[in-house]
Amino acid sequence: LELSTPSNECAKLFDGALRQIVSWSDCEVLGGFIKTLEDMKAADPKAGQFL
């Protein structure tokens, strides 16, 4: 899967968000699904336009 973000952090967080969706569980290390999405937007503001 090709990602179109220049932010390595955003790409890692996307991976974490996807893992949480697939497993139907919040990751405590990442602060849960909603926090992961918020952190993605902070790492790359353009990421928010697709969420």
PyMOL Python script that loads the backbone (N, CA, C, O; Angstrom):
from pymol import cmd

cmd.read_pdbstr("""\
ATOM      1  N   LEU A   1       0.848  -1.176   0.000  1.00  0.00           N
ATOM      2  CA  LEU A   1       0.000   0.000   0.000  1.00  0.00           C
ATOM      3  C   LEU A   1       0.888   1.232   0.000  1.00  0.00           C
ATOM      4  O   LEU A   1       1.683   1.430   0.919  1.00  0.00           O
ATOM      5  N   GLU A   2       0.759   2.046  -1.010  1.00  0.00           N
ATOM      6  CA  GLU A   2       1.545   3.268  -1.109  1.00  0.00           C
ATOM      7  C   GLU A   2       0.838   4.387  -0.358  1.00  0.00           C
ATOM      8  O   GLU A   2      -0.362   4.598  -0.530  1.00  0.00           O
ATOM      9  N   LEU A   3       1.583   5.099   0.474  1.00  0.00           N
ATOM     10  CA  LEU A   3       1.038   6.238   1.200  1.00  0.00           C
ATOM     11  C   LEU A   3       1.580   7.516   0.589  1.00  0.00           C
ATOM     12  O   LEU A   3       2.736   7.568   0.166  1.00  0.00           O
ATOM     13  N   SER A   4       0.755   8.539   0.541  1.00  0.00           N
ATOM     14  CA  SER A   4       1.178   9.793  -0.074  1.00  0.00           C
ATOM     15  C   SER A   4       1.430  10.879   0.963  1.00  0.00           C
ATOM     16  O   SER A   4       0.998  12.018   0.789  1.00  0.00           O
ATOM     17  N   THR A   5       2.114  10.537   2.024  1.00  0.00           N
ATOM     18  CA  THR A   5       2.460  11.517   3.042  1.00  0.00           C
ATOM     19  C   THR A   5       3.977  11.631   3.137  1.00  0.00           C
ATOM     20  O   THR A   5       4.685  10.626   3.066  1.00  0.00           O
ATOM     21  N   PRO A   6       4.470  12.841   3.296  1.00  0.00           N
ATOM     22  CA  PRO A   6       5.910  13.004   3.482  1.00  0.00           C
ATOM     23  C   PRO A   6       6.338  12.711   4.928  1.00  0.00           C
ATOM     24  O   PRO A   6       7.529  12.678   5.234  1.00  0.00           O
ATOM     25  N   SER A   7       5.359  12.500   5.804  1.00  0.00           N
ATOM     26  CA  SER A   7       5.632  12.305   7.226  1.00  0.00           C
ATOM     27  C   SER A   7       5.744  10.823   7.581  1.00  0.00           C
ATOM     28  O   SER A   7       4.777  10.070   7.476  1.00  0.00           O
ATOM     29  N   ASN A   8       6.925  10.428   7.996  1.00  0.00           N
ATOM     30  CA  ASN A   8       7.142   9.053   8.434  1.00  0.00           C
ATOM     31  C   ASN A   8       6.278   8.745   9.657  1.00  0.00           C
ATOM     32  O   ASN A   8       5.743   7.644   9.783  1.00  0.00           O
ATOM     33  N   GLU A   9       6.144   9.715  10.549  1.00  0.00           N
ATOM     34  CA  GLU A   9       5.333   9.536  11.758  1.00  0.00           C
ATOM     35  C   GLU A   9       3.865   9.297  11.396  1.00  0.00           C
ATOM     36  O   GLU A   9       3.211   8.434  11.982  1.00  0.00           O
ATOM     37  N   CYS A  10       3.358  10.053  10.444  1.00  0.00           N
ATOM     38  CA  CYS A  10       1.971   9.875  10.010  1.00  0.00           C
ATOM     39  C   CYS A  10       1.768   8.484   9.420  1.00  0.00           C
ATOM     40  O   CYS A  10       0.748   7.845   9.678  1.00  0.00           O
ATOM     41  N   ALA A  11       2.718   8.016   8.642  1.00  0.00           N
ATOM     42  CA  ALA A  11       2.615   6.678   8.044  1.00  0.00           C
ATOM     43  C   ALA A  11       2.592   5.599   9.124  1.00  0.00           C
ATOM     44  O   ALA A  11       1.826   4.640   9.031  1.00  0.00           O
ATOM     45  N   LYS A  12       3.430   5.755  10.146  1.00  0.00           N
ATOM     46  CA  LYS A  12       3.447   4.787  11.248  1.00  0.00           C
ATOM     47  C   LYS A  12       2.119   4.805  12.000  1.00  0.00           C
ATOM     48  O   LYS A  12       1.591   3.756  12.367  1.00  0.00           O
ATOM     49  N   LEU A  13       1.585   6.001  12.225  1.00  0.00           N
ATOM     50  CA  LEU A  13       0.311   6.116  12.932  1.00  0.00           C
ATOM     51  C   LEU A  13      -0.837   5.544  12.107  1.00  0.00           C
ATOM     52  O   LEU A  13      -1.762   4.948  12.659  1.00  0.00           O
ATOM     53  N   PHE A  14      -0.782   5.721  10.788  1.00  0.00           N
ATOM     54  CA  PHE A  14      -1.795   5.114   9.916  1.00  0.00           C
ATOM     55  C   PHE A  14      -1.769   3.598  10.065  1.00  0.00           C
ATOM     56  O   PHE A  14      -2.814   2.954  10.154  1.00  0.00           O
ATOM     57  N   ASP A  15      -0.577   3.042  10.089  1.00  0.00           N
ATOM     58  CA  ASP A  15      -0.438   1.599  10.282  1.00  0.00           C
ATOM     59  C   ASP A  15      -1.057   1.181  11.615  1.00  0.00           C
ATOM     60  O   ASP A  15      -1.758   0.172  11.695  1.00  0.00           O
ATOM     61  N   GLY A  16      -0.793   1.963  12.655  1.00  0.00           N
ATOM     62  CA  GLY A  16      -1.363   1.667  13.967  1.00  0.00           C
ATOM     63  C   GLY A  16      -2.880   1.783  13.979  1.00  0.00           C
ATOM     64  O   GLY A  16      -3.560   0.970  14.605  1.00  0.00           O
ATOM     65  N   ALA A  17      -3.414   2.790  13.290  1.00  0.00           N
ATOM     66  CA  ALA A  17      -4.869   2.966  13.219  1.00  0.00           C
ATOM     67  C   ALA A  17      -5.513   1.806  12.473  1.00  0.00           C
ATOM     68  O   ALA A  17      -6.544   1.281  12.894  1.00  0.00           O
ATOM     69  N   LEU A  18      -4.908   1.415  11.378  1.00  0.00           N
ATOM     70  CA  LEU A  18      -5.433   0.292  10.598  1.00  0.00           C
ATOM     71  C   LEU A  18      -5.418  -0.999  11.414  1.00  0.00           C
ATOM     72  O   LEU A  18      -6.367  -1.782  11.368  1.00  0.00           O
ATOM     73  N   ARG A  19      -4.343  -1.212  12.154  1.00  0.00           N
ATOM     74  CA  ARG A  19      -4.234  -2.404  13.008  1.00  0.00           C
ATOM     75  C   ARG A  19      -5.337  -2.408  14.065  1.00  0.00           C
ATOM     76  O   ARG A  19      -5.906  -3.457  14.367  1.00  0.00           O
ATOM     77  N   GLN A  20      -5.638  -1.236  14.625  1.00  0.00           N
ATOM     78  CA  GLN A  20      -6.683  -1.148  15.640  1.00  0.00           C
ATOM     79  C   GLN A  20      -8.063  -1.444  15.042  1.00  0.00           C
ATOM     80  O   GLN A  20      -8.892  -2.088  15.685  1.00  0.00           O
ATOM     81  N   ILE A  21      -8.308  -0.982  13.826  1.00  0.00           N
ATOM     82  CA  ILE A  21      -9.595  -1.253  13.169  1.00  0.00           C
ATOM     83  C   ILE A  21      -9.746  -2.745  12.900  1.00  0.00           C
ATOM     84  O   ILE A  21     -10.789  -3.332  13.189  1.00  0.00           O
ATOM     85  N   VAL A  22      -8.712  -3.349  12.353  1.00  0.00           N
ATOM     86  CA  VAL A  22      -8.771  -4.770  11.993  1.00  0.00           C
ATOM     87  C   VAL A  22      -8.936  -5.650  13.227  1.00  0.00           C
ATOM     88  O   VAL A  22      -9.653  -6.650  13.189  1.00  0.00           O
ATOM     89  N   SER A  23      -8.277  -5.280  14.314  1.00  0.00           N
ATOM     90  CA  SER A  23      -8.326  -6.111  15.521  1.00  0.00           C
ATOM     91  C   SER A  23      -9.506  -5.755  16.436  1.00  0.00           C
ATOM     92  O   SER A  23      -9.730  -6.430  17.440  1.00  0.00           O
ATOM     93  N   TRP A  24     -10.252  -4.715  16.102  1.00  0.00           N
ATOM     94  CA  TRP A  24     -11.363  -4.256  16.925  1.00  0.00           C
ATOM     95  C   TRP A  24     -10.939  -4.009  18.373  1.00  0.00           C
ATOM     96  O   TRP A  24     -11.663  -4.346  19.310  1.00  0.00           O
ATOM     97  N   SER A  25      -9.752  -3.415  18.543  1.00  0.00           N
ATOM     98  CA  SER A  25      -9.293  -3.093  19.897  1.00  0.00           C
ATOM     99  C   SER A  25      -8.452  -1.826  19.861  1.00  0.00           C
ATOM    100  O   SER A  25      -7.749  -1.554  18.888  1.00  0.00           O
ATOM    101  N   ASP A  26      -8.539  -1.058  20.943  1.00  0.00           N
ATOM    102  CA  ASP A  26      -7.708   0.134  21.074  1.00  0.00           C
ATOM    103  C   ASP A  26      -6.316  -0.264  21.539  1.00  0.00           C
ATOM    104  O   ASP A  26      -6.159  -1.135  22.395  1.00  0.00           O
ATOM    105  N   CYS A  27      -5.321   0.375  20.972  1.00  0.00           N
ATOM    106  CA  CYS A  27      -3.940   0.149  21.389  1.00  0.00           C
ATOM    107  C   CYS A  27      -3.606   1.161  22.477  1.00  0.00           C
ATOM    108  O   CYS A  27      -3.586   2.366  22.225  1.00  0.00           O
ATOM    109  N   GLU A  28      -3.345   0.678  23.676  1.00  0.00           N
ATOM    110  CA  GLU A  28      -3.040   1.564  24.793  1.00  0.00           C
ATOM    111  C   GLU A  28      -1.742   2.331  24.575  1.00  0.00           C
ATOM    112  O   GLU A  28      -1.608   3.463  25.041  1.00  0.00           O
ATOM    113  N   VAL A  29      -0.795   1.735  23.881  1.00  0.00           N
ATOM    114  CA  VAL A  29       0.488   2.396  23.620  1.00  0.00           C
ATOM    115  C   VAL A  29       0.278   3.654  22.771  1.00  0.00           C
ATOM    116  O   VAL A  29       0.928   4.676  22.993  1.00  0.00           O
ATOM    117  N   LEU A  30      -0.634   3.570  21.801  1.00  0.00           N
ATOM    118  CA  LEU A  30      -0.917   4.706  20.926  1.00  0.00           C
ATOM    119  C   LEU A  30      -1.991   5.630  21.499  1.00  0.00           C
ATOM    120  O   LEU A  30      -2.252   6.694  20.937  1.00  0.00           O
ATOM    121  N   GLY A  31      -2.608   5.242  22.595  1.00  0.00           N
ATOM    122  CA  GLY A  31      -3.624   6.073  23.222  1.00  0.00           C
ATOM    123  C   GLY A  31      -5.030   5.832  22.716  1.00  0.00           C
ATOM    124  O   GLY A  31      -5.940   6.608  23.009  1.00  0.00           O
ATOM    125  N   GLY A  32      -5.216   4.767  21.960  1.00  0.00           N
ATOM    126  CA  GLY A  32      -6.537   4.445  21.423  1.00  0.00           C
ATOM    127  C   GLY A  32      -6.704   4.956  20.004  1.00  0.00           C
ATOM    128  O   GLY A  32      -5.882   5.721  19.499  1.00  0.00           O
ATOM    129  N   PHE A  33      -7.780   4.521  19.372  1.00  0.00           N
ATOM    130  CA  PHE A  33      -8.009   4.818  17.958  1.00  0.00           C
ATOM    131  C   PHE A  33      -8.174   6.320  17.698  1.00  0.00           C
ATOM    132  O   PHE A  33      -7.543   6.866  16.792  1.00  0.00           O
ATOM    133  N   ILE A  34      -9.012   6.978  18.484  1.00  0.00           N
ATOM    134  CA  ILE A  34      -9.270   8.407  18.275  1.00  0.00           C
ATOM    135  C   ILE A  34      -7.992   9.219  18.460  1.00  0.00           C
ATOM    136  O   ILE A  34      -7.708  10.113  17.662  1.00  0.00           O
ATOM    137  N   LYS A  35      -7.232   8.924  19.482  1.00  0.00           N
ATOM    138  CA  LYS A  35      -5.961   9.633  19.718  1.00  0.00           C
ATOM    139  C   LYS A  35      -4.993   9.381  18.574  1.00  0.00           C
ATOM    140  O   LYS A  35      -4.255  10.285  18.183  1.00  0.00           O
ATOM    141  N   THR A  36      -4.983   8.177  18.035  1.00  0.00           N
ATOM    142  CA  THR A  36      -4.117   7.857  16.905  1.00  0.00           C
ATOM    143  C   THR A  36      -4.472   8.728  15.707  1.00  0.00           C
ATOM    144  O   THR A  36      -3.580   9.255  15.041  1.00  0.00           O
ATOM    145  N   LEU A  37      -5.766   8.888  15.425  1.00  0.00           N
ATOM    146  CA  LEU A  37      -6.195   9.745  14.315  1.00  0.00           C
ATOM    147  C   LEU A  37      -5.810  11.200  14.555  1.00  0.00           C
ATOM    148  O   LEU A  37      -5.372  11.889  13.634  1.00  0.00           O
ATOM    149  N   GLU A  38      -5.972  11.664  15.783  1.00  0.00           N
ATOM    150  CA  GLU A  38      -5.591  13.039  16.116  1.00  0.00           C
ATOM    151  C   GLU A  38      -4.095  13.250  15.923  1.00  0.00           C
ATOM    152  O   GLU A  38      -3.672  14.283  15.405  1.00  0.00           O
ATOM    153  N   ASP A  39      -3.298  12.277  16.338  1.00  0.00           N
ATOM    154  CA  ASP A  39      -1.850  12.370  16.175  1.00  0.00           C
ATOM    155  C   ASP A  39      -1.448  12.323  14.703  1.00  0.00           C
ATOM    156  O   ASP A  39      -0.481  12.969  14.299  1.00  0.00           O
ATOM    157  N   MET A  40      -2.191  11.559  13.902  1.00  0.00           N
ATOM    158  CA  MET A  40      -1.940  11.532  12.458  1.00  0.00           C
ATOM    159  C   MET A  40      -2.145  12.915  11.862  1.00  0.00           C
ATOM    160  O   MET A  40      -1.324  13.382  11.074  1.00  0.00           O
ATOM    161  N   LYS A  41      -3.241  13.573  12.237  1.00  0.00           N
ATOM    162  CA  LYS A  41      -3.532  14.914  11.726  1.00  0.00           C
ATOM    163  C   LYS A  41      -2.465  15.910  12.160  1.00  0.00           C
ATOM    164  O   LYS A  41      -2.111  16.814  11.404  1.00  0.00           O
ATOM    165  N   ALA A  42      -1.954  15.746  13.372  1.00  0.00           N
ATOM    166  CA  ALA A  42      -0.901  16.636  13.857  1.00  0.00           C
ATOM    167  C   ALA A  42       0.403  16.412  13.096  1.00  0.00           C
ATOM    168  O   ALA A  42       1.131  17.364  12.818  1.00  0.00           O
ATOM    169  N   ALA A  43       0.697  15.170  12.761  1.00  0.00           N
ATOM    170  CA  ALA A  43       1.932  14.844  12.045  1.00  0.00           C
ATOM    171  C   ALA A  43       1.872  15.292  10.588  1.00  0.00           C
ATOM    172  O   ALA A  43       2.892  15.671  10.012  1.00  0.00           O
ATOM    173  N   ASP A  44       0.691  15.250   9.995  1.00  0.00           N
ATOM    174  CA  ASP A  44       0.503  15.680   8.606  1.00  0.00           C
ATOM    175  C   ASP A  44      -0.908  16.244   8.481  1.00  0.00           C
ATOM    176  O   ASP A  44      -1.863  15.479   8.350  1.00  0.00           O
ATOM    177  N   PRO A  45      -1.059  17.574   8.520  1.00  0.00           N
ATOM    178  CA  PRO A  45      -2.388  18.180   8.462  1.00  0.00           C
ATOM    179  C   PRO A  45      -3.225  17.740   7.260  1.00  0.00           C
ATOM    180  O   PRO A  45      -4.453  17.734   7.343  1.00  0.00           O
ATOM    181  N   LYS A  46      -2.598  17.378   6.161  1.00  0.00           N
ATOM    182  CA  LYS A  46      -3.351  16.919   4.995  1.00  0.00           C
ATOM    183  C   LYS A  46      -3.976  15.547   5.229  1.00  0.00           C
ATOM    184  O   LYS A  46      -4.906  15.170   4.517  1.00  0.00           O
ATOM    185  N   ALA A  47      -3.490  14.803   6.204  1.00  0.00           N
ATOM    186  CA  ALA A  47      -4.055  13.486   6.503  1.00  0.00           C
ATOM    187  C   ALA A  47      -5.503  13.621   6.959  1.00  0.00           C
ATOM    188  O   ALA A  47      -6.311  12.722   6.727  1.00  0.00           O
ATOM    189  N   GLY A  48      -5.833  14.723   7.597  1.00  0.00           N
ATOM    190  CA  GLY A  48      -7.181  14.945   8.090  1.00  0.00           C
ATOM    191  C   GLY A  48      -8.231  15.081   7.011  1.00  0.00           C
ATOM    192  O   GLY A  48      -9.412  14.852   7.269  1.00  0.00           O
ATOM    193  N   GLN A  49      -7.827  15.448   5.806  1.00  0.00           N
ATOM    194  CA  GLN A  49      -8.819  15.634   4.748  1.00  0.00           C
ATOM    195  C   GLN A  49      -9.387  14.319   4.243  1.00  0.00           C
ATOM    196  O   GLN A  49     -10.407  14.311   3.554  1.00  0.00           O
ATOM    197  N   PHE A  50      -8.747  13.217   4.574  1.00  0.00           N
ATOM    198  CA  PHE A  50      -9.223  11.907   4.133  1.00  0.00           C
ATOM    199  C   PHE A  50      -9.899  11.130   5.245  1.00  0.00           C
ATOM    200  O   PHE A  50     -10.395  10.028   5.009  1.00  0.00           O
ATOM    201  N   LEU A  51      -9.929  11.676   6.451  1.00  0.00           N
ATOM    202  CA  LEU A  51     -10.509  10.964   7.592  1.00  0.00           C
ATOM    203  C   LEU A  51     -11.919  11.435   7.847  1.00  0.00           C
ATOM    204  O   LEU A  51     -12.574  10.950   8.770  1.00  0.00           O
TER     205      LEU A  51
END
""", "prot")
cmd.dss("prot")
cmd.show_as("cartoon", "prot")
cmd.util.cbc("prot")
cmd.orient("prot")
